[in-house]
Amino acid sequence: MAPDQLISPELARAITELSRELNRQIGLLIDRRGRVSAAVVGDARSLFLPDINRRGRNRLCGLRLVHTHLNAEALNDDDLTDLALLRLDCIAAIEVGPDGLPGTVHRAHLMPANDGDEPWTLLEQSKVHDLPEDFLSFIGALEDEFSRLSWGRDSGDNMDRAVVIHVSGRPHTAAQDSIDELKELARSAGITVVHEIIQRRNPDPKFVTGKGKLKFAIIKAMQLGAETIVFDMALSPSQMKSISAFTDLKVVDRTQVILDIFALHAVTREGKLQVELAQLRYRQPFLGMKSSAFSRLTGGIGGRGPGETKLEVDRRRASDRIARLEREVSKLGDRRELRRGVRKRKGVPTVAVVGYTNAGKSTLLNHLTNSQVTAEDALFATLNPVSRRIRFPQEREVIITDTVGFIRELPKELKAAFRTTFEELHDADMLLHVIDASCPDFEDKYDTVVKLLRELELDTKPTYCVLNKQDKCDPDTLAGLTERFDGFPLSALDRSSFTDLLTKMETDLWSEDLSPAT
């Protein structure tokens, strides 16, 4: 067949006559040289297409699908979904007449930019003999347009683009808060979120969302130039495998995003070891999985950090590496214990700053102690405990320690890897629970921190609530919160607002009721 023909009249008649005789749809996948790559026989209403290798999000797959319709119907939703998901050059349906002769031809192709909900365009109906014979030049121009537009990216924009998905039976407000936090996590990980999807249902054991919603998400990602789908939950190996087999997009879950943020912020040897240990623990269940899911994670979100070169190791080697990392982390924990022992012998009180991530803990530490600890408007900017001294009158000193922030659904792999970090809290004489009082959902975040402190058996320690960002709060609301939590309102950027907190710390740390831990 001539490459410039969508399909020749002779070949069209051959498949329509055979389709009428069998009473089944027949489809041909034709490459750009005019050769039939595959012939597919379906049932009376549908086809089941084989796997097709896709060539990248800026290119079409190089195959067109021409198939028969027995009931004189136009292109249906399944046809158009296959066009979008497989990135076909074109899809055409030929109506089969009662005598088996080809009737009207319905055609559609993808569009590089489309203001509507669908990424395709339906072409004018025609007869087989009236089809234009410029197919190759048309497809070439279409691909050039895909490459030229490139979804409006600047030349230096290398950030991943993602569609984020939340699936749960939780109330809409709670679901929106959760996906908003995922979007903030994505921003901290260097991902640009281009669309969000919330579906209220129990997660599907195979695809998490319903299959139709997953198709919609993939099509939306293609429309907006996203190469990643991020799920607001931890995916099981079977879910990761099923979703990855369904799309050529990168598939990432909430745990991977958090691990990626930790990898970006790990600068010390201890931090890098802990992050690598958490990465390997997370990936260990996936290592025996026959899937292309992780082959798409080489570089970029989900594949960064000190463990990047070891993500494809087999289970045995991963287990050996995990055991070795655990020994090294334990040794670092022993050294940390020695340093804590020295402070105890000197009778220096210790105060640990805890709270939800990005609540202002590091900023508070910097202005309390005149330090330069990294403090960013990003989640998990601080990974390892940072200790600084603060001097009170009468030659008294206190060690103040900033710790890693807490978050909802903190991955168990991180809890295990950072156990030596959390041990720092057990030796503290006092906890300062920093709360972002200006945050709309601060109560949920407060409850999350309290729950995690209870899990770490730290709920019996003297804890004082620090209501940060008072300058962004309504005065009446702040007064109510101060009374409710018996807290200390302040702004971590304004040292003059620390007076009440420092007075309380000095009074209680050297009182008979609260002596330094021994």
DOKE-569182 format. One record per residue (C-alpha): z, y, x; residue number from 1. Coordinates in Angstrom, 1 decimal. Layout:
BEGIN
     c3     c2     c1 num
      Z      Y      X NUM
...
! end
This chain:
BEGIN
     c3     c2     c1 num
    0.0    0.0    0.0   1
   -0.8    3.5    1.3   2
    2.4    5.2    2.6   3
    1.7    8.4    0.7   4
    1.7    6.6   -2.7   5
    5.0    6.2   -4.5   6
    3.5    2.9   -5.8   7
   -0.1    1.8   -6.1   8
   -1.5    1.2   -9.7   9
   -2.2   -2.5   -8.7  10
    1.3   -3.2   -7.5  11
    2.8   -1.4  -10.5  12
    0.8   -3.6  -12.9  13
    1.8   -6.7  -11.0  14
    5.5   -6.1  -11.4  15
    5.3   -4.9  -15.0  16
    3.4   -8.0  -16.1  17
    5.8  -10.3  -14.2  18
    8.8   -8.3  -15.7  19
    7.5   -8.8  -19.2  20
    6.9  -12.5  -18.6  21
   10.4  -13.1  -17.2  22
   12.1  -10.6  -19.6  23
   14.0   -9.3  -16.5  24
   13.9   -6.0  -14.6  25
   12.1   -6.2  -11.2  26
   12.7   -3.8   -8.4  27
   10.9   -3.1   -5.1  28
   12.5   -1.3   -2.1  29
    9.6    0.3   -0.3  30
    9.8    1.9    3.2  31
    7.9    4.9    4.4  32
    5.1    2.8    5.8  33
    4.3    1.5    2.4  34
    5.8   -2.0    3.0  35
    8.0   -3.8    0.5  36
   11.3   -4.2    2.3  37
   13.0   -6.2   -0.5  38
   12.2   -7.5   -4.0  39
   15.0   -7.7   -6.5  40
   15.1   -9.6   -9.8  41
   17.8   -8.5  -12.3  42
   18.6   -9.2  -15.9  43
   17.0   -7.4  -18.9  44
   19.0   -4.2  -18.4  45
   20.0   -3.9  -14.8  46
   19.4   -4.7  -11.1  47
   21.8   -5.7   -8.4  48
   20.7   -4.1   -5.2  49
   21.3   -5.5   -1.7  50
   23.2   -3.7    1.0  51
   21.2   -0.8    2.5  52
   21.8    0.8    5.8  53
   22.3    4.5    5.4  54
   21.2    6.9    8.2  55
   23.7    9.8    8.0  56
   24.7   12.4    5.5  57
   21.9   14.8    6.5  58
   19.2   12.2    6.0  59
   17.9    9.9    3.3  60
   17.9    6.1    3.8  61
   14.1    5.8    4.2  62
   13.6    3.6    1.2  63
   12.5    4.3   -2.4  64
   13.3    2.1   -5.3  65
   10.6    1.4   -7.9  66
   11.7   -0.8  -10.8  67
   10.8   -1.7  -14.3  68
   12.5   -0.9  -17.6  69
   11.8   -3.2  -20.5  70
   13.0   -1.1  -23.4  71
   11.0    2.1  -22.8  72
   14.1    3.9  -21.6  73
   14.4    6.7  -19.0  74
   16.5    6.6  -15.8  75
   20.0    5.7  -16.8  76
   23.4    6.5  -15.2  77
   23.4    3.4  -13.0  78
   19.9    4.3  -11.6  79
   21.0    7.9  -10.8  80
   24.3    6.7   -9.3  81
   22.4    4.3   -7.0  82
   20.1    7.1   -6.0  83
   23.1    9.2   -4.9  84
   25.3    6.6   -3.4  85
   22.5    4.9   -1.4  86
   20.8    8.1   -0.6  87
   17.4    6.7   -1.6  88
   14.2    8.7   -0.9  89
   13.4    8.5   -4.6  90
   14.0    6.3   -7.6  91
   11.4    5.5  -10.2  92
   11.5    3.5  -13.4  93
    8.2    2.2  -14.9  94
    8.3    1.5  -18.7  95
    6.9   -2.0  -19.5  96
    4.6   -2.0  -22.5  97
    4.4   -4.8  -25.1  98
    1.3   -6.1  -23.3  99
    3.0   -6.0  -19.9 100
    1.0   -3.0  -18.8 101
    2.7   -0.1  -17.0 102
    3.6    2.9  -19.2 103
    5.4    6.1  -18.5 104
    7.0    6.6  -15.0 105
   10.4    8.3  -14.8 106
   11.3    9.7  -11.3 107
   14.2   11.5   -9.6 108
   15.2   12.5   -6.1 109
   18.3   14.1   -4.5 110
   18.6   17.8   -4.0 111
   20.2   19.4   -0.9 112
   21.9   22.1   -3.0 113
   22.5   22.0   -6.8 114
   24.7   24.3   -8.8 115
   25.2   21.6  -11.5 116
   27.4   18.5  -11.5 117
   24.6   16.2  -10.5 118
   23.1   16.2   -7.0 119
   19.7   15.0   -8.2 120
   16.6   16.4  -10.0 121
   14.6   14.6  -12.7 122
   10.9   15.0  -12.2 123
    8.2   15.4  -14.8 124
    7.2   12.1  -16.5 125
    3.7   10.8  -15.7 126
    1.5    7.8  -15.8 127
    1.0    5.5  -12.8 128
   -2.6    6.7  -12.2 129
   -1.4   10.3  -12.3 130
    1.3   10.1   -9.6 131
    0.8   12.5   -6.7 132
   -0.3   11.1   -3.4 133
    1.8   13.3   -1.1 134
    5.0   11.2   -1.0 135
    5.6   11.3    2.8 136
    5.1   15.1    3.1 137
    7.3   15.7    0.1 138
   10.1   13.5    1.6 139
    9.7   15.1    5.0 140
   10.1   18.6    3.5 141
   13.1   17.4    1.5 142
   14.9   16.1    4.6 143
   14.1   19.3    6.5 144
   15.8   21.2    3.7 145
   18.9   18.9    3.9 146
   19.2   19.6    7.6 147
   18.5   23.4    7.3 148
   21.2   24.0    4.7 149
   23.8   21.8    6.3 150
   26.2   22.9    3.6 151
   26.6   26.4    4.9 152
   28.5   25.4    8.1 153
   28.8   27.9   10.9 154
   27.5   26.8   14.3 155
   31.0   26.4   15.7 156
   32.5   24.7   12.6 157
   33.4   21.2   13.7 158
   36.2   20.6   11.2 159
   36.1   17.6    9.0 160
   35.4   18.3    5.3 161
   37.2   16.2    2.7 162
   37.6   15.4   -0.9 163
   41.3   14.6   -1.7 164
   42.3   12.2   -4.4 165
   45.7   11.7   -6.2 166
   46.2    8.8   -8.5 167
   49.4    8.2  -10.3 168
   51.1    8.1  -13.7 169
   53.3   11.1  -12.8 170
   53.4   14.3  -14.9 171
   50.6   16.7  -14.0 172
   52.9   19.2  -12.4 173
   54.4   16.6  -10.0 174
   50.9   15.3   -9.3 175
   49.6   18.8   -8.5 176
   52.6   19.5   -6.2 177
   51.9   16.3   -4.3 178
   48.2   17.0   -3.9 179
   49.0   20.6   -2.9 180
   51.2   19.2   -0.1 181
   48.4   16.8    0.9 182
   46.0   19.8    1.2 183
   48.6   21.5    3.4 184
   48.9   18.4    5.5 185
   45.1   18.3    5.8 186
   45.0   21.9    6.9 187
   47.5   21.1    9.6 188
   45.4   18.2   10.7 189
   42.3   20.4   11.0 190
   40.6   19.2    7.8 191
   38.9   21.6    5.3 192
   39.5   20.4    1.7 193
   36.4   21.1   -0.4 194
   37.4   19.5   -3.6 195
   40.5   17.8   -5.2 196
   40.6   15.1   -7.9 197
   43.7   14.1   -9.9 198
   43.6   11.0  -12.1 199
   46.5   10.0  -14.3 200
   46.7    6.2  -14.3 201
   48.4    3.5  -12.3 202
   46.5    2.9   -9.1 203
   43.8    0.3   -9.3 204
   44.7   -2.7   -6.9 205
   41.1   -2.6   -5.6 206
   39.7    0.9   -5.6 207
   42.9    3.0   -6.3 208
   40.9    5.1   -8.8 209
   38.7    3.7  -11.5 210
   35.3    2.7  -10.2 211
   33.6    5.5  -12.1 212
   35.9    8.1  -10.7 213
   35.3    6.8   -7.2 214
   31.6    7.1   -7.7 215
   32.1   10.7   -8.9 216
   34.2   11.5   -5.8 217
   31.5   10.1   -3.5 218
   28.8   12.1   -5.3 219
   30.9   15.2   -5.2 220
   31.5   14.7   -1.4 221
   27.8   14.4   -0.9 222
   27.2   17.6   -2.9 223
   29.7   19.6   -0.9 224
   28.9   18.2    2.5 225
   32.2   16.2    2.9 226
   32.3   13.2    5.2 227
   35.9   12.1    4.4 228
   37.8   11.0    1.4 229
   41.6   11.4    1.7 230
   43.9    9.5   -0.7 231
   47.4   10.8   -1.5 232
   49.0    7.5   -1.0 233
   49.3    4.7    1.6 234
   46.3    2.3    1.2 235
   46.7   -1.4    1.6 236
   44.3   -3.3    3.8 237
   42.5   -4.8    0.8 238
   42.1   -1.3   -0.8 239
   40.8    0.1    2.5 240
   38.3   -2.7    2.8 241
   37.0   -2.4   -0.8 242
   36.6    1.4   -0.7 243
   35.0    1.3    2.7 244
   32.5   -1.3    1.5 245
   31.6    1.0   -1.4 246
   30.8    4.1    0.6 247
   29.7    5.2    4.1 248
   32.2    8.1    4.0 249
   35.4    7.9    6.2 250
   38.3    6.7    4.1 251
   41.7    8.1    5.1 252
   45.2    7.8    3.5 253
   48.2   10.1    3.5 254
   49.9    8.1    6.3 255
   46.9    8.5    8.6 256
   46.9   12.3    8.0 257
   50.6   12.5    8.9 258
   50.1   10.4   12.0 259
   47.2   12.5   13.0 260
   49.3   15.7   12.8 261
   51.9   14.0   15.0 262
   49.2   13.1   17.5 263
   48.0   16.7   17.6 264
   51.5   18.0   18.3 265
   52.8   15.4   20.7 266
   53.0   17.1   24.1 267
   56.0   15.3   25.8 268
   55.9   11.8   27.1 269
   58.5   10.7   24.6 270
   56.5   12.2   21.7 271
   53.3   10.6   22.8 272
   55.0    7.2   23.1 273
   56.5    7.5   19.7 274
   53.2    8.5   18.1 275
   51.3    5.7   19.7 276
   54.0    3.3   18.6 277
   53.7    4.6   15.0 278
   49.9    4.4   15.1 279
   49.9    0.8   16.3 280
   52.5   -0.3   13.7 281
   50.4    1.3   11.0 282
   47.2   -0.3   12.1 283
   48.5   -3.7   12.9 284
   47.9   -5.1    9.4 285
   44.3   -3.8    9.5 286
   43.3   -5.3   12.8 287
   42.2   -8.7   11.4 288
   40.2   -7.0    8.6 289
   36.5   -7.5    8.7 290
   35.5   -4.0    7.7 291
   33.6   -1.0    8.9 292
   36.4    1.3    7.8 293
   37.8    2.0   11.2 294
   34.4    2.1   13.0 295
   34.0    5.5   11.3 296
   37.2    6.8   12.8 297
   36.1    7.2   16.4 298
   37.2   10.7   17.0 299
   38.3   13.2   14.3 300
   40.9   12.7   11.6 301
   42.6    9.3   11.8 302
   41.5    8.5   15.3 303
   43.2   11.1   17.5 304
   46.2   10.9   19.7 305
   47.5    8.8   22.7 306
   46.7    5.5   20.9 307
   43.1    6.3   20.3 308
   41.7    3.8   22.9 309
   43.9    1.0   21.6 310
   43.1    1.1   17.9 311
   40.6   -1.8   18.1 312
   42.8   -4.2   20.0 313
   43.5   -7.6   18.4 314
   46.8   -8.5   16.8 315
   48.2  -10.3   19.8 316
   47.5   -7.5   22.3 317
   48.8   -5.0   19.7 318
   52.0   -6.9   19.4 319
   52.5   -6.9   23.1 320
   51.8   -3.2   23.3 321
   54.2   -2.5   20.5 322
   57.0   -4.5   22.2 323
   56.4   -2.6   25.5 324
   56.4    0.8   23.8 325
   59.6   -0.1   21.9 326
   61.3   -0.9   25.3 327
   60.1    2.5   26.7 328
   61.3    4.4   23.7 329
   64.7    2.7   23.9 330
   65.0    3.7   27.5 331
   64.3    7.3   26.6 332
   66.9    7.0   23.9 333
   69.5    5.7   26.4 334
   68.8    8.8   28.6 335
   69.3   11.0   25.5 336
   72.6    9.2   24.8 337
   73.8   10.0   28.4 338
   73.0   13.7   27.9 339
   74.9   13.6   24.6 340
   77.8   11.9   26.3 341
   78.1   14.7   28.8 342
   78.2   17.3   26.0 343
   81.0   15.3   24.3 344
   83.1   15.1   27.4 345
   82.8   18.9   27.8 346
   83.9   19.3   24.2 347
   80.8   21.4   23.3 348
   80.1   21.3   19.5 349
   76.7   20.4   18.3 350
   74.8   21.7   15.3 351
   71.6   20.1   14.1 352
   69.0   22.0   12.1 353
   67.4   19.8    9.4 354
   65.1   20.5    6.5 355
   61.8   20.0    5.0 356
   58.8   20.5    7.3 357
   57.6   24.1    7.7 358
   60.8   25.5    6.1 359
   61.5   27.7    9.1 360
   63.8   25.6   11.3 361
   62.2   26.4   14.6 362
   61.9   30.1   13.8 363
   65.6   30.1   13.0 364
   66.5   28.4   16.2 365
   64.4   30.9   18.2 366
   66.1   33.9   16.8 367
   69.6   32.4   16.9 368
   69.2   31.5   20.6 369
   66.6   33.9   21.8 370
   64.3   31.0   22.6 371
   60.5   30.4   22.6 372
   60.3   27.0   20.8 373
   56.9   26.4   19.2 374
   57.1   27.8   15.6 375
   53.9   27.7   13.6 376
   52.9   28.0    9.9 377
   51.9   24.3   10.0 378
   53.5   21.1    9.1 379
   55.3   19.1   11.8 380
   54.9   21.7   14.6 381
   58.1   20.3   16.1 382
   58.3   16.6   16.9 383
   61.0   16.0   19.5 384
   64.6   17.5   19.3 385
   64.9   20.8   21.1 386
   68.4   21.9   22.1 387
   69.5   25.4   23.0 388
   72.9   27.1   23.6 389
   74.4   29.9   21.6 390
   77.4   31.7   22.9 391
   80.2   32.9   20.6 392
   83.1   35.3   21.5 393
   86.0   33.9   23.5 394
   83.6   32.1   25.8 395
   82.7   29.5   23.2 396
   79.4   27.7   23.3 397
   77.5   25.6   20.7 398
   74.5   23.4   21.2 399
   71.9   23.9   18.4 400
   69.3   21.2   18.0 401
   66.0   21.5   16.1 402
   64.7   18.2   14.7 403
   61.5   16.8   13.3 404
   60.9   18.0    9.7 405
   61.3   15.7    6.7 406
   58.6   15.1    4.1 407
   58.1   13.2    0.9 408
   57.1    9.6    1.4 409
   57.7    9.8    5.2 410
   55.8    6.8    6.6 411
   58.1    3.9    7.5 412
   56.2    3.6   10.8 413
   57.3    7.1   11.8 414
   60.9    6.4   10.7 415
   61.0    3.4   13.0 416
   59.2    5.1   15.9 417
   61.3    8.2   15.8 418
   64.7    6.4   15.4 419
   65.9    7.8   18.7 420
   65.1   11.3   17.4 421
   67.1   10.8   14.3 422
   70.0    9.4   16.3 423
   70.5   13.0   17.6 424
   71.7   13.9   14.1 425
   74.5   11.3   14.1 426
   76.3   13.1   17.0 427
   76.1   16.5   15.4 428
   79.4   18.1   14.2 429
   77.5   20.2   11.6 430
   74.2   20.2    9.8 431
   72.3   23.3    8.8 432
   70.0   22.4    6.0 433
   67.2   25.0    6.0 434
   65.6   25.6    2.6 435
   62.5   27.7    2.0 436
   64.0   29.6   -1.0 437
   60.6   31.2   -1.8 438
   58.9   27.9   -2.3 439
   58.2   27.1   -6.0 440
   59.1   23.4   -5.6 441
   62.0   23.9   -3.2 442
   64.3   21.8   -5.4 443
   62.1   18.7   -5.0 444
   62.0   19.3   -1.3 445
   65.8   19.8   -1.2 446
   66.2   16.5   -3.0 447
   63.9   14.8   -0.6 448
   65.9   15.9    2.4 449
   69.2   14.9    0.8 450
   67.8   11.5    0.0 451
   66.6   11.0    3.6 452
   70.0   12.2    5.0 453
   71.6    9.6    2.7 454
   69.3    6.9    4.0 455
   70.2    7.9    7.5 456
   73.9    7.7    6.6 457
   74.3   11.4    7.4 458
   75.4   12.6    3.9 459
   79.1   12.7    4.9 460
   78.6   15.3    7.6 461
   79.6   18.9    6.9 462
   76.3   20.5    5.8 463
   75.6   24.1    5.1 464
   72.5   25.3    3.1 465
   70.5   28.1    4.7 466
   68.4   29.8    2.1 467
   65.5   31.1    4.3 468
   62.9   33.7    3.5 469
   65.3   35.9    1.4 470
   62.8   38.8    1.8 471
   60.3   36.9   -0.3 472
   62.7   36.0   -3.1 473
   63.7   37.8   -6.3 474
   67.3   39.2   -5.7 475
   68.7   37.8   -8.9 476
   67.2   34.4   -8.3 477
   68.5   34.4   -4.7 478
   72.0   35.3   -5.9 479
   71.9   32.3   -8.3 480
   70.8   29.9   -5.6 481
   73.5   31.2   -3.2 482
   76.2   30.5   -5.8 483
   74.7   27.1   -6.8 484
   74.3   25.7   -3.3 485
   77.2   27.7   -1.7 486
   74.5   28.8    0.7 487
   73.8   31.5    3.2 488
   70.7   33.7    2.4 489
   68.9   35.1    5.3 490
   65.5   35.6    6.9 491
   64.9   33.6   10.1 492
   62.9   36.6   11.4 493
   65.8   39.1   11.0 494
   68.8   38.5   13.2 495
   70.9   41.1   11.3 496
   70.9   38.6    8.3 497
   72.7   35.9   10.4 498
   76.2   37.4   10.3 499
   77.7   35.4    7.4 500
   76.2   32.1    8.7 501
   77.5   32.7   12.3 502
   81.0   33.7   11.1 503
   81.2   30.5    9.0 504
   80.0   28.3   11.9 505
   82.5   29.8   14.3 506
   85.4   29.5   11.8 507
   84.7   25.9   10.9 508
   83.6   24.5   14.3 509
   86.9   25.5   16.0 510
   89.1   24.9   13.0 511
   91.6   22.0   12.9 512
   89.6   20.5   10.0 513
   86.4   20.2   11.9 514
   86.8   19.4   15.6 515
   83.9   18.3   17.8 516
   82.8   14.7   17.3 517
   84.1   12.2   19.8 518
! end
